[in-house]
Amino acid sequence: MAIRVASIMQSRKSNRESPNVSKGYFAVYVGEERKKRFLVPIAVLKTPAFQELLSMAEEEFGFNHPMGGLTIPCSEEMFISVTSCLNAS
């Protein structure tokens, strides 16, 4: 099953305004200057491309993420490009 861009949803509220995340998803913050919150299906965690994004986050932030949640250090465009073609099956 391919994950479409529609599966990766940009959250309309910041984590401080709405900490709830739908079952089966987790929140990540993406962006170079201004961070945007995205809700990502848990199934993508096992994909090699997303694991590479997690490695980038670990290299840059370790376990100290400035937004209080998982922060992916890449542009929004790169994140959408990578996650739109992931196969989460």
PDB file of N, CA, C and O in Angstrom:
ATOM      1  N   MET A   1       0.850  -1.176   0.000  1.00  0.00           N
ATOM      2  CA  MET A   1       0.000   0.000   0.000  1.00  0.00           C
ATOM      3  C   MET A   1       0.889   1.230   0.000  1.00  0.00           C
ATOM      4  O   MET A   1       1.695   1.395   0.916  1.00  0.00           O
ATOM      5  N   ALA A   2       0.775   2.075  -0.970  1.00  0.00           N
ATOM      6  CA  ALA A   2       1.559   3.297  -1.046  1.00  0.00           C
ATOM      7  C   ALA A   2       0.930   4.367  -0.163  1.00  0.00           C
ATOM      8  O   ALA A   2      -0.292   4.443  -0.036  1.00  0.00           O
ATOM      9  N   ILE A   3       1.763   5.176   0.434  1.00  0.00           N
ATOM     10  CA  ILE A   3       1.271   6.268   1.259  1.00  0.00           C
ATOM     11  C   ILE A   3       1.202   7.504   0.396  1.00  0.00           C
ATOM     12  O   ILE A   3       2.208   7.918  -0.180  1.00  0.00           O
ATOM     13  N   ARG A   4       0.051   8.087   0.301  1.00  0.00           N
ATOM     14  CA  ARG A   4      -0.128   9.281  -0.509  1.00  0.00           C
ATOM     15  C   ARG A   4       0.082  10.517   0.348  1.00  0.00           C
ATOM     16  O   ARG A   4       0.033  10.446   1.576  1.00  0.00           O
ATOM     17  N   VAL A   5       0.317  11.652  -0.302  1.00  0.00           N
ATOM     18  CA  VAL A   5       0.487  12.909   0.422  1.00  0.00           C
ATOM     19  C   VAL A   5      -0.693  13.154   1.344  1.00  0.00           C
ATOM     20  O   VAL A   5      -0.525  13.719   2.425  1.00  0.00           O
ATOM     21  N   ALA A   6      -1.878  12.741   0.937  1.00  0.00           N
ATOM     22  CA  ALA A   6      -3.062  12.935   1.780  1.00  0.00           C
ATOM     23  C   ALA A   6      -2.929  12.193   3.108  1.00  0.00           C
ATOM     24  O   ALA A   6      -3.547  12.585   4.098  1.00  0.00           O
ATOM     25  N   SER A   7      -2.119  11.113   3.138  1.00  0.00           N
ATOM     26  CA  SER A   7      -1.928  10.368   4.373  1.00  0.00           C
ATOM     27  C   SER A   7      -1.040  11.115   5.357  1.00  0.00           C
ATOM     28  O   SER A   7      -1.155  10.940   6.570  1.00  0.00           O
ATOM     29  N   ILE A   8      -0.157  11.945   4.827  1.00  0.00           N
ATOM     30  CA  ILE A   8       0.681  12.786   5.667  1.00  0.00           C
ATOM     31  C   ILE A   8      -0.059  14.105   5.787  1.00  0.00           C
ATOM     32  O   ILE A   8      -0.148  14.867   4.824  1.00  0.00           O
ATOM     33  N   MET A   9      -0.582  14.367   6.954  1.00  0.00           N
ATOM     34  CA  MET A   9      -1.451  15.523   7.116  1.00  0.00           C
ATOM     35  C   MET A   9      -0.754  16.635   7.882  1.00  0.00           C
ATOM     36  O   MET A   9      -0.113  16.395   8.905  1.00  0.00           O
ATOM     37  N   GLN A  10      -0.885  17.851   7.376  1.00  0.00           N
ATOM     38  CA  GLN A  10      -0.375  18.983   8.123  1.00  0.00           C
ATOM     39  C   GLN A  10      -1.392  19.308   9.202  1.00  0.00           C
ATOM     40  O   GLN A  10      -2.580  19.468   8.926  1.00  0.00           O
ATOM     41  N   SER A  11      -0.919  19.403  10.414  1.00  0.00           N
ATOM     42  CA  SER A  11      -1.797  19.710  11.525  1.00  0.00           C
ATOM     43  C   SER A  11      -2.193  21.177  11.463  1.00  0.00           C
ATOM     44  O   SER A  11      -1.370  22.030  11.131  1.00  0.00           O
ATOM     45  N   ARG A  12      -3.426  21.470  11.774  1.00  0.00           N
ATOM     46  CA  ARG A  12      -3.901  22.853  11.717  1.00  0.00           C
ATOM     47  C   ARG A  12      -3.558  23.635  12.968  1.00  0.00           C
ATOM     48  O   ARG A  12      -3.540  24.866  12.940  1.00  0.00           O
ATOM     49  N   LYS A  13      -3.288  22.952  14.056  1.00  0.00           N
ATOM     50  CA  LYS A  13      -2.965  23.630  15.307  1.00  0.00           C
ATOM     51  C   LYS A  13      -1.611  23.162  15.779  1.00  0.00           C
ATOM     52  O   LYS A  13      -1.179  22.054  15.463  1.00  0.00           O
ATOM     53  N   SER A  14      -0.945  24.006  16.536  1.00  0.00           N
ATOM     54  CA  SER A  14       0.344  23.607  17.092  1.00  0.00           C
ATOM     55  C   SER A  14       0.123  22.582  18.186  1.00  0.00           C
ATOM     56  O   SER A  14      -0.999  22.404  18.660  1.00  0.00           O
ATOM     57  N   ASN A  15       1.189  21.906  18.589  1.00  0.00           N
ATOM     58  CA  ASN A  15       1.104  20.887  19.627  1.00  0.00           C
ATOM     59  C   ASN A  15       0.588  21.470  20.937  1.00  0.00           C
ATOM     60  O   ASN A  15      -0.103  20.777  21.684  1.00  0.00           O
ATOM     61  N   ARG A  16       0.908  22.720  21.231  1.00  0.00           N
ATOM     62  CA  ARG A  16       0.462  23.328  22.482  1.00  0.00           C
ATOM     63  C   ARG A  16      -1.045  23.578  22.462  1.00  0.00           C
ATOM     64  O   ARG A  16      -1.689  23.539  23.510  1.00  0.00           O
ATOM     65  N   GLU A  17      -1.615  23.835  21.280  1.00  0.00           N
ATOM     66  CA  GLU A  17      -3.038  24.094  21.189  1.00  0.00           C
ATOM     67  C   GLU A  17      -3.843  22.801  21.157  1.00  0.00           C
ATOM     68  O   GLU A  17      -4.949  22.754  21.696  1.00  0.00           O
ATOM     69  N   SER A  18      -3.314  21.759  20.538  1.00  0.00           N
ATOM     70  CA  SER A  18      -4.045  20.506  20.376  1.00  0.00           C
ATOM     71  C   SER A  18      -3.072  19.333  20.435  1.00  0.00           C
ATOM     72  O   SER A  18      -2.565  18.902  19.399  1.00  0.00           O
ATOM     73  N   PRO A  19      -2.803  18.810  21.629  1.00  0.00           N
ATOM     74  CA  PRO A  19      -1.821  17.737  21.746  1.00  0.00           C
ATOM     75  C   PRO A  19      -2.329  16.382  21.256  1.00  0.00           C
ATOM     76  O   PRO A  19      -1.537  15.450  21.116  1.00  0.00           O
ATOM     77  N   ASN A  20      -3.626  16.252  20.992  1.00  0.00           N
ATOM     78  CA  ASN A  20      -4.191  14.967  20.584  1.00  0.00           C
ATOM     79  C   ASN A  20      -3.787  14.613  19.163  1.00  0.00           C
ATOM     80  O   ASN A  20      -3.796  15.452  18.263  1.00  0.00           O
ATOM     81  N   VAL A  21      -3.435  13.357  18.990  1.00  0.00           N
ATOM     82  CA  VAL A  21      -3.079  12.836  17.678  1.00  0.00           C
ATOM     83  C   VAL A  21      -3.948  11.602  17.447  1.00  0.00           C
ATOM     84  O   VAL A  21      -4.109  10.767  18.337  1.00  0.00           O
ATOM     85  N   SER A  22      -4.500  11.502  16.250  1.00  0.00           N
ATOM     86  CA  SER A  22      -5.366  10.362  15.933  1.00  0.00           C
ATOM     87  C   SER A  22      -4.620   9.043  16.108  1.00  0.00           C
ATOM     88  O   SER A  22      -3.412   8.968  15.887  1.00  0.00           O
ATOM     89  N   LYS A  23      -5.344   8.016  16.503  1.00  0.00           N
ATOM     90  CA  LYS A  23      -4.772   6.687  16.661  1.00  0.00           C
ATOM     91  C   LYS A  23      -4.160   6.238  15.339  1.00  0.00           C
ATOM     92  O   LYS A  23      -4.769   6.375  14.279  1.00  0.00           O
ATOM     93  N   GLY A  24      -2.944   5.698  15.421  1.00  0.00           N
ATOM     94  CA  GLY A  24      -2.257   5.223  14.228  1.00  0.00           C
ATOM     95  C   GLY A  24      -1.356   6.261  13.590  1.00  0.00           C
ATOM     96  O   GLY A  24      -0.741   5.989  12.559  1.00  0.00           O
ATOM     97  N   TYR A  25      -1.263   7.448  14.182  1.00  0.00           N
ATOM     98  CA  TYR A  25      -0.430   8.528  13.666  1.00  0.00           C
ATOM     99  C   TYR A  25       0.494   9.044  14.764  1.00  0.00           C
ATOM    100  O   TYR A  25       0.256   8.803  15.948  1.00  0.00           O
ATOM    101  N   PHE A  26       1.546   9.753  14.367  1.00  0.00           N
ATOM    102  CA  PHE A  26       2.381  10.473  15.308  1.00  0.00           C
ATOM    103  C   PHE A  26       2.724  11.817  14.690  1.00  0.00           C
ATOM    104  O   PHE A  26       2.695  11.976  13.470  1.00  0.00           O
ATOM    105  N   ALA A  27       3.047  12.781  15.536  1.00  0.00           N
ATOM    106  CA  ALA A  27       3.326  14.136  15.065  1.00  0.00           C
ATOM    107  C   ALA A  27       4.833  14.338  14.887  1.00  0.00           C
ATOM    108  O   ALA A  27       5.636  13.877  15.698  1.00  0.00           O
ATOM    109  N   VAL A  28       5.192  15.030  13.818  1.00  0.00           N
ATOM    110  CA  VAL A  28       6.568  15.459  13.590  1.00  0.00           C
ATOM    111  C   VAL A  28       6.546  16.928  13.194  1.00  0.00           C
ATOM    112  O   VAL A  28       5.559  17.427  12.653  1.00  0.00           O
ATOM    113  N   TYR A  29       7.648  17.607  13.473  1.00  0.00           N
ATOM    114  CA  TYR A  29       7.814  18.998  13.074  1.00  0.00           C
ATOM    115  C   TYR A  29       8.849  19.040  11.976  1.00  0.00           C
ATOM    116  O   TYR A  29       9.913  18.432  12.089  1.00  0.00           O
ATOM    117  N   VAL A  30       8.534  19.765  10.904  1.00  0.00           N
ATOM    118  CA  VAL A  30       9.381  19.788   9.719  1.00  0.00           C
ATOM    119  C   VAL A  30       9.565  21.227   9.261  1.00  0.00           C
ATOM    120  O   VAL A  30       8.640  22.037   9.329  1.00  0.00           O
ATOM    121  N   GLY A  31      10.770  21.534   8.796  1.00  0.00           N
ATOM    122  CA  GLY A  31      11.030  22.851   8.233  1.00  0.00           C
ATOM    123  C   GLY A  31      12.396  23.333   8.627  1.00  0.00           C
ATOM    124  O   GLY A  31      12.966  22.888   9.623  1.00  0.00           O
ATOM    125  N   GLU A  32      12.919  24.247   7.840  1.00  0.00           N
ATOM    126  CA  GLU A  32      14.255  24.753   8.109  1.00  0.00           C
ATOM    127  C   GLU A  32      14.229  25.934   9.079  1.00  0.00           C
ATOM    128  O   GLU A  32      15.004  25.965  10.034  1.00  0.00           O
ATOM    129  N   GLU A  33      13.361  26.887   8.848  1.00  0.00           N
ATOM    130  CA  GLU A  33      13.262  28.028   9.754  1.00  0.00           C
ATOM    131  C   GLU A  33      11.995  27.928  10.594  1.00  0.00           C
ATOM    132  O   GLU A  33      12.049  27.813  11.818  1.00  0.00           O
ATOM    133  N   ARG A  34      10.877  27.975   9.925  1.00  0.00           N
ATOM    134  CA  ARG A  34       9.602  27.870  10.620  1.00  0.00           C
ATOM    135  C   ARG A  34       9.130  26.425  10.542  1.00  0.00           C
ATOM    136  O   ARG A  34       8.989  25.879   9.448  1.00  0.00           O
ATOM    137  N   LYS A  35       8.890  25.809  11.673  1.00  0.00           N
ATOM    138  CA  LYS A  35       8.509  24.398  11.726  1.00  0.00           C
ATOM    139  C   LYS A  35       7.003  24.234  11.565  1.00  0.00           C
ATOM    140  O   LYS A  35       6.220  24.964  12.174  1.00  0.00           O
ATOM    141  N   LYS A  36       6.604  23.264  10.736  1.00  0.00           N
ATOM    142  CA  LYS A  36       5.196  22.909  10.577  1.00  0.00           C
ATOM    143  C   LYS A  36       4.991  21.519  11.151  1.00  0.00           C
ATOM    144  O   LYS A  36       5.863  20.655  11.056  1.00  0.00           O
ATOM    145  N   ARG A  37       3.842  21.321  11.739  1.00  0.00           N
ATOM    146  CA  ARG A  37       3.510  20.039  12.357  1.00  0.00           C
ATOM    147  C   ARG A  37       2.762  19.172  11.350  1.00  0.00           C
ATOM    148  O   ARG A  37       1.794  19.614  10.731  1.00  0.00           O
ATOM    149  N   PHE A  38       3.228  17.916  11.194  1.00  0.00           N
ATOM    150  CA  PHE A  38       2.590  16.947  10.317  1.00  0.00           C
ATOM    151  C   PHE A  38       2.219  15.716  11.132  1.00  0.00           C
ATOM    152  O   PHE A  38       2.925  15.340  12.067  1.00  0.00           O
ATOM    153  N   LEU A  39       1.110  15.099  10.768  1.00  0.00           N
ATOM    154  CA  LEU A  39       0.717  13.828  11.366  1.00  0.00           C
ATOM    155  C   LEU A  39       1.039  12.738  10.364  1.00  0.00           C
ATOM    156  O   LEU A  39       0.600  12.780   9.215  1.00  0.00           O
ATOM    157  N   VAL A  40       1.814  11.759  10.815  1.00  0.00           N
ATOM    158  CA  VAL A  40       2.357  10.726   9.945  1.00  0.00           C
ATOM    159  C   VAL A  40       1.860   9.358  10.419  1.00  0.00           C
ATOM    160  O   VAL A  40       1.845   9.096  11.621  1.00  0.00           O
ATOM    161  N   PRO A  41       1.454   8.485   9.500  1.00  0.00           N
ATOM    162  CA  PRO A  41       1.031   7.137   9.900  1.00  0.00           C
ATOM    163  C   PRO A  41       2.193   6.358  10.538  1.00  0.00           C
ATOM    164  O   PRO A  41       3.320   6.404  10.045  1.00  0.00           O
ATOM    165  N   ILE A  42       1.919   5.667  11.601  1.00  0.00           N
ATOM    166  CA  ILE A  42       2.948   4.891  12.299  1.00  0.00           C
ATOM    167  C   ILE A  42       3.589   3.862  11.373  1.00  0.00           C
ATOM    168  O   ILE A  42       4.757   3.517  11.552  1.00  0.00           O
ATOM    169  N   ALA A  43       2.849   3.374  10.398  1.00  0.00           N
ATOM    170  CA  ALA A  43       3.362   2.347   9.488  1.00  0.00           C
ATOM    171  C   ALA A  43       4.626   2.778   8.747  1.00  0.00           C
ATOM    172  O   ALA A  43       5.398   1.922   8.315  1.00  0.00           O
ATOM    173  N   VAL A  44       4.857   4.080   8.588  1.00  0.00           N
ATOM    174  CA  VAL A  44       6.044   4.523   7.847  1.00  0.00           C
ATOM    175  C   VAL A  44       7.331   4.382   8.656  1.00  0.00           C
ATOM    176  O   VAL A  44       8.422   4.488   8.097  1.00  0.00           O
ATOM    177  N   LEU A  45       7.222   4.148   9.947  1.00  0.00           N
ATOM    178  CA  LEU A  45       8.423   4.042  10.786  1.00  0.00           C
ATOM    179  C   LEU A  45       9.375   2.953  10.323  1.00  0.00           C
ATOM    180  O   LEU A  45      10.587   3.080  10.498  1.00  0.00           O
ATOM    181  N   LYS A  46       8.854   1.890   9.738  1.00  0.00           N
ATOM    182  CA  LYS A  46       9.709   0.769   9.335  1.00  0.00           C
ATOM    183  C   LYS A  46      10.298   0.926   7.934  1.00  0.00           C
ATOM    184  O   LYS A  46      11.083   0.079   7.507  1.00  0.00           O
ATOM    185  N   THR A  47       9.947   1.966   7.222  1.00  0.00           N
ATOM    186  CA  THR A  47      10.455   2.139   5.858  1.00  0.00           C
ATOM    187  C   THR A  47      11.870   2.712   5.884  1.00  0.00           C
ATOM    188  O   THR A  47      12.161   3.580   6.707  1.00  0.00           O
ATOM    189  N   PRO A  48      12.752   2.251   5.006  1.00  0.00           N
ATOM    190  CA  PRO A  48      14.134   2.742   4.987  1.00  0.00           C
ATOM    191  C   PRO A  48      14.244   4.255   4.766  1.00  0.00           C
ATOM    192  O   PRO A  48      15.101   4.899   5.372  1.00  0.00           O
ATOM    193  N   ALA A  49      13.404   4.826   3.921  1.00  0.00           N
ATOM    194  CA  ALA A  49      13.482   6.266   3.665  1.00  0.00           C
ATOM    195  C   ALA A  49      13.142   7.068   4.920  1.00  0.00           C
ATOM    196  O   ALA A  49      13.799   8.068   5.211  1.00  0.00           O
ATOM    197  N   PHE A  50      12.122   6.639   5.663  1.00  0.00           N
ATOM    198  CA  PHE A  50      11.769   7.374   6.876  1.00  0.00           C
ATOM    199  C   PHE A  50      12.811   7.137   7.961  1.00  0.00           C
ATOM    200  O   PHE A  50      13.087   8.034   8.758  1.00  0.00           O
ATOM    201  N   GLN A  51      13.386   5.951   8.004  1.00  0.00           N
ATOM    202  CA  GLN A  51      14.450   5.697   8.970  1.00  0.00           C
ATOM    203  C   GLN A  51      15.651   6.606   8.709  1.00  0.00           C
ATOM    204  O   GLN A  51      16.343   7.010   9.644  1.00  0.00           O
ATOM    205  N   GLU A  52      15.896   6.923   7.441  1.00  0.00           N
ATOM    206  CA  GLU A  52      16.963   7.872   7.102  1.00  0.00           C
ATOM    207  C   GLU A  52      16.642   9.264   7.644  1.00  0.00           C
ATOM    208  O   GLU A  52      17.521   9.951   8.164  1.00  0.00           O
ATOM    209  N   LEU A  53      15.378   9.675   7.520  1.00  0.00           N
ATOM    210  CA  LEU A  53      14.972  10.965   8.100  1.00  0.00           C
ATOM    211  C   LEU A  53      15.165  10.960   9.614  1.00  0.00           C
ATOM    212  O   LEU A  53      15.588  11.962  10.191  1.00  0.00           O
ATOM    213  N   LEU A  54      14.857   9.837  10.256  1.00  0.00           N
ATOM    214  CA  LEU A  54      15.058   9.727  11.703  1.00  0.00           C
ATOM    215  C   LEU A  54      16.533   9.797  12.062  1.00  0.00           C
ATOM    216  O   LEU A  54      16.894  10.373  13.089  1.00  0.00           O
ATOM    217  N   SER A  55      17.391   9.217  11.227  1.00  0.00           N
ATOM    218  CA  SER A  55      18.841   9.294  11.458  1.00  0.00           C
ATOM    219  C   SER A  55      19.329  10.734  11.356  1.00  0.00           C
ATOM    220  O   SER A  55      20.181  11.168  12.131  1.00  0.00           O
ATOM    221  N   MET A  56      18.777  11.474  10.384  1.00  0.00           N
ATOM    222  CA  MET A  56      19.132  12.891  10.252  1.00  0.00           C
ATOM    223  C   MET A  56      18.731  13.662  11.512  1.00  0.00           C
ATOM    224  O   MET A  56      19.482  14.510  11.993  1.00  0.00           O
ATOM    225  N   ALA A  57      17.558  13.365  12.035  1.00  0.00           N
ATOM    226  CA  ALA A  57      17.082  14.027  13.245  1.00  0.00           C
ATOM    227  C   ALA A  57      17.975  13.685  14.432  1.00  0.00           C
ATOM    228  O   ALA A  57      18.292  14.554  15.245  1.00  0.00           O
ATOM    229  N   GLU A  58      18.382  12.419  14.535  1.00  0.00           N
ATOM    230  CA  GLU A  58      19.254  12.001  15.626  1.00  0.00           C
ATOM    231  C   GLU A  58      20.609  12.698  15.544  1.00  0.00           C
ATOM    232  O   GLU A  58      21.149  13.137  16.560  1.00  0.00           O
ATOM    233  N   GLU A  59      21.161  12.799  14.323  1.00  0.00           N
ATOM    234  CA  GLU A  59      22.442  13.476  14.142  1.00  0.00           C
ATOM    235  C   GLU A  59      22.381  14.932  14.559  1.00  0.00           C
ATOM    236  O   GLU A  59      23.289  15.435  15.221  1.00  0.00           O
ATOM    237  N   GLU A  60      21.315  15.605  14.171  1.00  0.00           N
ATOM    238  CA  GLU A  60      21.218  17.038  14.443  1.00  0.00           C
ATOM    239  C   GLU A  60      20.788  17.354  15.860  1.00  0.00           C
ATOM    240  O   GLU A  60      21.330  18.273  16.474  1.00  0.00           O
ATOM    241  N   PHE A  61      19.822  16.614  16.398  1.00  0.00           N
ATOM    242  CA  PHE A  61      19.232  16.967  17.683  1.00  0.00           C
ATOM    243  C   PHE A  61      19.496  15.969  18.804  1.00  0.00           C
ATOM    244  O   PHE A  61      19.270  16.300  19.968  1.00  0.00           O
ATOM    245  N   GLY A  62      19.961  14.773  18.503  1.00  0.00           N
ATOM    246  CA  GLY A  62      20.063  13.750  19.537  1.00  0.00           C
ATOM    247  C   GLY A  62      18.664  13.472  20.062  1.00  0.00           C
ATOM    248  O   GLY A  62      17.749  13.207  19.284  1.00  0.00           O
ATOM    249  N   PHE A  63      18.495  13.530  21.364  1.00  0.00           N
ATOM    250  CA  PHE A  63      17.173  13.328  21.952  1.00  0.00           C
ATOM    251  C   PHE A  63      16.605  14.628  22.502  1.00  0.00           C
ATOM    252  O   PHE A  63      15.622  14.612  23.242  1.00  0.00           O
ATOM    253  N   ASN A  64      17.219  15.758  22.143  1.00  0.00           N
ATOM    254  CA  ASN A  64      16.766  17.069  22.601  1.00  0.00           C
ATOM    255  C   ASN A  64      16.153  17.822  21.426  1.00  0.00           C
ATOM    256  O   ASN A  64      16.848  18.561  20.728  1.00  0.00           O
ATOM    257  N   HIS A  65      14.863  17.636  21.209  1.00  0.00           N
ATOM    258  CA  HIS A  65      14.184  18.271  20.086  1.00  0.00           C
ATOM    259  C   HIS A  65      13.597  19.609  20.531  1.00  0.00           C
ATOM    260  O   HIS A  65      12.840  19.657  21.500  1.00  0.00           O
ATOM    261  N   PRO A  66      13.935  20.692  19.838  1.00  0.00           N
ATOM    262  CA  PRO A  66      13.551  22.033  20.276  1.00  0.00           C
ATOM    263  C   PRO A  66      12.047  22.296  20.319  1.00  0.00           C
ATOM    264  O   PRO A  66      11.611  23.168  21.071  1.00  0.00           O
ATOM    265  N   MET A  67      11.248  21.584  19.551  1.00  0.00           N
ATOM    266  CA  MET A  67       9.803  21.813  19.530  1.00  0.00           C
ATOM    267  C   MET A  67       9.076  20.987  20.598  1.00  0.00           C
ATOM    268  O   MET A  67       7.860  21.108  20.750  1.00  0.00           O
ATOM    269  N   GLY A  68       9.808  20.157  21.331  1.00  0.00           N
ATOM    270  CA  GLY A  68       9.176  19.314  22.329  1.00  0.00           C
ATOM    271  C   GLY A  68       8.660  18.007  21.750  1.00  0.00           C
ATOM    272  O   GLY A  68       8.145  17.163  22.484  1.00  0.00           O
ATOM    273  N   GLY A  69       8.791  17.833  20.460  1.00  0.00           N
ATOM    274  CA  GLY A  69       8.389  16.622  19.767  1.00  0.00           C
ATOM    275  C   GLY A  69       9.437  16.300  18.724  1.00  0.00           C
ATOM    276  O   GLY A  69      10.427  17.021  18.594  1.00  0.00           O
ATOM    277  N   LEU A  70       9.238  15.245  17.994  1.00  0.00           N
ATOM    278  CA  LEU A  70      10.193  14.826  16.976  1.00  0.00           C
ATOM    279  C   LEU A  70      10.309  15.890  15.899  1.00  0.00           C
ATOM    280  O   LEU A  70       9.310  16.263  15.283  1.00  0.00           O
ATOM    281  N   THR A  71      11.531  16.386  15.662  1.00  0.00           N
ATOM    282  CA  THR A  71      11.791  17.409  14.654  1.00  0.00           C
ATOM    283  C   THR A  71      12.650  16.806  13.561  1.00  0.00           C
ATOM    284  O   THR A  71      13.714  16.251  13.837  1.00  0.00           O
ATOM    285  N   ILE A  72      12.194  16.911  12.316  1.00  0.00           N
ATOM    286  CA  ILE A  72      12.930  16.391  11.162  1.00  0.00           C
ATOM    287  C   ILE A  72      13.650  17.568  10.499  1.00  0.00           C
ATOM    288  O   ILE A  72      12.996  18.508  10.048  1.00  0.00           O
ATOM    289  N   PRO A  73      14.987  17.531  10.433  1.00  0.00           N
ATOM    290  CA  PRO A  73      15.751  18.668   9.901  1.00  0.00           C
ATOM    291  C   PRO A  73      15.862  18.654   8.377  1.00  0.00           C
ATOM    292  O   PRO A  73      16.921  18.354   7.826  1.00  0.00           O
ATOM    293  N   CYS A  74      14.776  18.978   7.714  1.00  0.00           N
ATOM    294  CA  CYS A  74      14.788  19.083   6.255  1.00  0.00           C
ATOM    295  C   CYS A  74      13.699  20.063   5.845  1.00  0.00           C
ATOM    296  O   CYS A  74      12.880  20.478   6.665  1.00  0.00           O
ATOM    297  N   SER A  75      13.700  20.422   4.587  1.00  0.00           N
ATOM    298  CA  SER A  75      12.660  21.332   4.107  1.00  0.00           C
ATOM    299  C   SER A  75      11.320  20.603   4.054  1.00  0.00           C
ATOM    300  O   SER A  75      11.257  19.377   3.964  1.00  0.00           O
ATOM    301  N   GLU A  76      10.265  21.388   4.112  1.00  0.00           N
ATOM    302  CA  GLU A  76       8.923  20.820   4.009  1.00  0.00           C
ATOM    303  C   GLU A  76       8.752  20.094   2.675  1.00  0.00           C
ATOM    304  O   GLU A  76       8.135  19.031   2.616  1.00  0.00           O
ATOM    305  N   GLU A  77       9.302  20.673   1.605  1.00  0.00           N
ATOM    306  CA  GLU A  77       9.191  20.073   0.276  1.00  0.00           C
ATOM    307  C   GLU A  77       9.880  18.712   0.215  1.00  0.00           C
ATOM    308  O   GLU A  77       9.345  17.764  -0.360  1.00  0.00           O
ATOM    309  N   MET A  78      11.078  18.621   0.814  1.00  0.00           N
ATOM    310  CA  MET A  78      11.803  17.343   0.820  1.00  0.00           C
ATOM    311  C   MET A  78      11.036  16.301   1.629  1.00  0.00           C
ATOM    312  O   MET A  78      10.936  15.146   1.213  1.00  0.00           O
ATOM    313  N   PHE A  79      10.499  16.693   2.766  1.00  0.00           N
ATOM    314  CA  PHE A  79       9.745  15.778   3.613  1.00  0.00           C
ATOM    315  C   PHE A  79       8.533  15.221   2.862  1.00  0.00           C
ATOM    316  O   PHE A  79       8.288  14.014   2.877  1.00  0.00           O
ATOM    317  N   ILE A  80       7.790  16.091   2.215  1.00  0.00           N
ATOM    318  CA  ILE A  80       6.607  15.654   1.467  1.00  0.00           C
ATOM    319  C   ILE A  80       7.020  14.757   0.306  1.00  0.00           C
ATOM    320  O   ILE A  80       6.361  13.758   0.020  1.00  0.00           O
ATOM    321  N   SER A  81       8.103  15.116  -0.356  1.00  0.00           N
ATOM    322  CA  SER A  81       8.588  14.302  -1.473  1.00  0.00           C
ATOM    323  C   SER A  81       8.960  12.893  -1.019  1.00  0.00           C
ATOM    324  O   SER A  81       8.589  11.910  -1.660  1.00  0.00           O
ATOM    325  N   VAL A  82       9.688  12.801   0.082  1.00  0.00           N
ATOM    326  CA  VAL A  82      10.120  11.496   0.597  1.00  0.00           C
ATOM    327  C   VAL A  82       8.924  10.692   1.088  1.00  0.00           C
ATOM    328  O   VAL A  82       8.787   9.518   0.743  1.00  0.00           O
ATOM    329  N   THR A  83       8.068  11.297   1.877  1.00  0.00           N
ATOM    330  CA  THR A  83       6.974  10.547   2.479  1.00  0.00           C
ATOM    331  C   THR A  83       5.847  10.223   1.502  1.00  0.00           C
ATOM    332  O   THR A  83       5.080   9.290   1.737  1.00  0.00           O
ATOM    333  N   SER A  84       5.736  10.975   0.415  1.00  0.00           N
ATOM    334  CA  SER A  84       4.649  10.711  -0.524  1.00  0.00           C
ATOM    335  C   SER A  84       4.876   9.437  -1.327  1.00  0.00           C
ATOM    336  O   SER A  84       3.934   8.899  -1.907  1.00  0.00           O
ATOM    337  N   CYS A  85       6.103   8.950  -1.368  1.00  0.00           N
ATOM    338  CA  CYS A  85       6.364   7.735  -2.157  1.00  0.00           C
ATOM    339  C   CYS A  85       6.769   6.553  -1.277  1.00  0.00           C
ATOM    340  O   CYS A  85       7.307   5.569  -1.783  1.00  0.00           O
ATOM    341  N   LEU A  86       6.518   6.633   0.031  1.00  0.00           N
ATOM    342  CA  LEU A  86       6.845   5.523   0.918  1.00  0.00           C
ATOM    343  C   LEU A  86       5.847   4.395   0.773  1.00  0.00           C
ATOM    344  O   LEU A  86       4.663   4.617   0.522  1.00  0.00           O
ATOM    345  N   ASN A  87       6.338   3.200   0.932  1.00  0.00           N
ATOM    346  CA  ASN A  87       5.481   2.016   0.913  1.00  0.00           C
ATOM    347  C   ASN A  87       5.458   1.486   2.339  1.00  0.00           C
ATOM    348  O   ASN A  87       6.463   0.969   2.827  1.00  0.00           O
ATOM    349  N   ALA A  88       4.320   1.611   3.008  1.00  0.00           N
ATOM    350  CA  ALA A  88       4.210   1.232   4.415  1.00  0.00           C
ATOM    351  C   ALA A  88       3.681  -0.174   4.607  1.00  0.00           C
ATOM    352  O   ALA A  88       3.323  -0.535   5.728  1.00  0.00           O
ATOM    353  N   SER A  89       3.619  -0.969   3.582  1.00  0.00           N
ATOM    354  CA  SER A  89       3.092  -2.324   3.740  1.00  0.00           C
ATOM    355  C   SER A  89       4.140  -3.257   4.290  1.00  0.00           C
ATOM    356  O   SER A  89       3.870  -4.442   4.488  1.00  0.00           O
TER     357      SER A  89
END
